Amino acid sequence: MGLAVSDALGLTAQGLPTLQRTNKRADLDRIERVAADYSVTRILVGHPISRTGEATDMSRLAVRFVEELRERLAVPVELWDERMTSREADRSLRETGMDARKRRQARDRVAAQILLQSYLDRRAFERARTEVRAEL
């Protein structure tokens, strides 16, 4: 499971070591520890919807996972569209010349970083748009 955090200003995303999944309880425990260690104020979970935006079996599992995180953690937990993040991560890693084995190991971390950066960029865009409207 790829993990990423933002800088204190919420401008850039940095990847964290990939969480090797074991079972749901252990995974939730580790996410809770990471959230505490980094003093997170919000958690994003990738929403694996289809290319056409339809729900998939995996997206339904993600929704259930978000519900469980919400029950355990005292911070907002949101789903965020993850379409194309793994593909973009692969492309980016290929461009570095990294061999296939290392790319597979880094893919989830980089995909999480791309997912978080898209969220941060969207928030920045919405803030800027709101500020422009307020000035008018």
Sequence and secondary structure as in RCSB ss.txt:
>XXXX:A:sequence
MGLAVSDALGLTAQGLPTLQRTNKRADLDRIERVAADYSVTRILVGHPISRTGEATDMSRLAVRFVEELRERLAV
PVELWDERMTSREADRSLRETGMDARKRRQARDRVAAQILLQSYLDRRAFERARTEVRAEL
>XXXX:A:secstr
  EEEE TTS  EEEE       HHHHHHHHHHHHHHTT S EEEEE   TTS   HHHHHHHHHHHHHHHH SS
 EEEEE TTHHHHHHHHHHHTT  HHHHHHHHHHHHHHHHHHHHHHHHHHHHHHHHHHHH 
